[in-house]
Amino acid sequence: MATAPLMPKATAVWLVENTSLSFDQIAQLCNLHPLEVKAIADGDAAQGIKGLDPILTGQLTREEISAAEADPNHKLHIADPKVRLPEAKPKKGPRYTPVSRRQDRPNAILWLVRNHPELKDSAIMRLVGTTKSTISAIRDRTHWNSTNLTPLDPVTLGLCSQIDLDIEVQKAAKEKPVPIEAQGATLLPASVTTAPKEEPEPVAPAPAKKSDDLDVSAVFAKLKQLGGKNE
């Protein structure tokens, strides 16, 4: 149930002009101060505002207004809407960065690019509220102020919270494929384990030295010994 009409001042103008409700009753319904309602009645405030009939808009009923006119202590209540509208979900847009901290965004982007290279451009845009062209310029070192940039932690700068940064890092880690070296030992494929083993080729034996191959020097030495004995 709504606690105030859609257009409080316009509704207050109409109630002042068309009912005999007290200033307190109108102020309570429209969330205004009684002196502000009195200023509307005196013509000192809301001079350019056109009154809005709450009965036509379905926010009040004639019976509710009549009961409040008869009893000064009666508090007006907004009528229940006949049609229930679903609540509009807020859209997540780019993060708002205060003007005083926007000059620190390039330093924060440089820190994220160096310390968390796994982060995508979309994640950096959500964290610090920047544009993709700025991120690409800092990555490629084509930014107009790249020579003066210093990597600074965006959490320290107040551009994002540590929780948001941890969430984006965890998301990037899940999406990044694990390298083969880090996966450890794996089973060999079936094509390797079921393939027939190749028999090793027989090694040819070394040729044996023929017995009739005589050493010439040994023969001459033997002959010299025999010649010496005969002398």
C-alpha positions, 0 to 999 in steps of 0.5 A: 500500500502506498503511503503518499499520493503520486503527486503530493503537492498537486493533490494537496492543491486540489484538496485545499481548493475542493474540500474542507479538510484541515491543514493537518489532515492534508499534510498527513496524507501528502507527507507535507508540513502543515505550514506548507499546506497553509502556504498553498492555501494562502497562495504563497506556495505551489502557485504554478501547480495544477490540482490533481483530483485523487478521486479520479486517479483512484487514490481516494474515495468520496466516502473517505474524504467525507468521513475525514471532513466530518471528523477532524481527527480522522486520518486519510488513507490511500485506497488499495489499487485495483490493478497490481503492477509488478515491481520494476527491477532496477537495471544494473547500469555502469557503476557511478564514479564521483567526479573527484575520483574519476581522475584515478580510474586510469590508475585503477585500470592499470592495476587491474590489467597488471595484477589480474590479467584474467579479468575481461574488459566487461568485468573491469567496466563493472568495477570502476565504471569506465569504457572499453576504449579506455581499457584498450588504450591502457592495455596497448599503452596508447592512452594520452597519459600513459607515461604518468599512470601509476597502478593503484588498487581500486579498493584503496581508491574507493572505486569498488569494494573488496567483495566486488573485486573478489567476485569478479576474480572468482568468475574469471578464474572459473571461466579460464581453462586450466592448463594441462600441466596443472591438471596432473597425470591423466590416463592414456587414450584407448588408441595408445593402450590397445595398439599392438606392441611393436617387437624390437628388431633383432640385433645382428651379432658382431662378426667373430674374429677368424682364427686363421687371421694371424698376427704378422708381428707375432709370427716374425717374433716367433721366427726370431726366437727359433733362429736364435736357438739354432745358432 
